[in-house]
Amino acid sequence: MSAFAAAVGALFADPNIGRDAVYTPEGGAPVLVHVVARRADAVTDFGDARIWSETTRVDLQVAEVANPRPGDRIEIEGDAFLIQGEPVRDRERLVWTVDLRLA
């Protein structure tokens, strides 16, 4: 394991940054994972209008979730979400960023 991978693992395990979650692949068994939540607002331009919407994104470690897919379920603190859209990996291939919607 590289030093960078170890640092990413430590960040996800830090209780001030990461949260425990349950990841359940579609048709699979639930797995306890750590996530870093990002609940930023998004502003989208549509013609002359600007549309504001809440978003829910989380980062997952590739070491814990090898291949997240749309439709997989993530439960965080009792709230259930489904992955929507294609997950995106970071440059170092250590972290997935996924968009979520309420289940």
C-alpha positions in Angstrom: 0.0 0.0 0.0 1.3 3.4 -0.9 1.7 6.2 1.6 -1.0 8.2 -0.3 -3.4 5.2 -0.1 -2.7 4.9 3.7 -3.4 8.6 4.1 -6.7 8.3 2.3 -7.7 5.4 4.5 -6.8 7.4 7.6 -9.0 10.3 6.4 -12.0 8.0 5.8 -11.5 6.4 9.2 -11.3 9.7 11.0 -14.7 10.2 12.9 -14.5 14.0 12.2 -14.4 13.4 8.4 -15.7 10.0 7.6 -19.0 8.3 8.5 -20.0 4.7 8.8 -22.4 3.6 6.1 -23.8 0.4 4.7 -23.2 -0.3 1.0 -25.4 -2.9 -0.7 -24.8 -3.7 -4.3 -27.9 -4.5 -6.3 -28.6 -8.2 -5.7 -25.7 -8.5 -3.2 -25.0 -8.6 0.5 -24.6 -5.4 2.6 -21.1 -4.3 3.5 -20.0 -1.8 6.2 -17.9 1.0 4.6 -16.7 4.5 5.4 -17.9 7.5 3.4 -17.1 11.2 3.2 -20.3 13.1 2.6 -20.5 16.1 0.4 -24.0 17.8 0.4 -23.3 20.8 -1.7 -25.9 22.8 -3.6 -25.7 22.9 -7.4 -26.5 25.8 -9.6 -27.3 24.9 -13.2 -27.7 27.4 -16.0 -30.7 26.7 -18.3 -31.0 29.5 -20.9 -31.4 32.7 -19.0 -32.5 30.9 -15.9 -30.4 29.6 -13.0 -31.7 26.5 -11.3 -30.7 25.7 -7.7 -30.9 22.2 -6.4 -29.6 20.3 -3.4 -27.2 17.4 -4.2 -26.0 14.5 -2.2 -22.6 13.1 -3.1 -20.3 10.8 -1.2 -16.8 9.6 -1.7 -16.1 5.9 -1.3 -12.8 4.2 -1.0 -12.0 1.9 -4.0 -10.4 -0.5 -1.4 -13.8 -0.9 0.2 -16.1 -0.7 -2.9 -14.4 -1.9 -6.1 -17.2 -1.3 -8.6 -20.2 0.8 -7.5 -23.1 0.9 -10.0 -26.2 2.9 -10.5 -29.0 1.4 -8.4 -26.7 0.2 -5.6 -27.9 1.3 -2.2 -26.1 3.3 0.5 -27.5 3.8 4.0 -26.1 6.6 6.1 -27.3 7.2 9.6 -30.7 5.6 8.8 -31.2 7.5 5.5 -31.3 5.2 2.4 -30.0 6.4 -0.9 -29.5 4.9 -4.4 -26.6 5.7 -6.6 -27.6 7.6 -9.7 -25.4 8.2 -12.7 -22.0 6.8 -13.3 -19.5 6.9 -10.4 -16.3 8.8 -11.1 -12.8 7.8 -9.8 -10.1 10.2 -8.8 -6.9 10.5 -10.6 -5.0 8.2 -8.3 -7.8 5.6 -8.6 -8.3 5.5 -4.8 -11.7 7.2 -4.3 -15.1 7.0 -6.1 -17.4 10.0 -6.1 -21.1 9.0 -6.5 -24.3 11.0 -6.8 -27.1 9.8 -4.6 -30.9 10.2 -4.5 -33.3 9.2 -1.8 -34.4 5.6 -2.0 
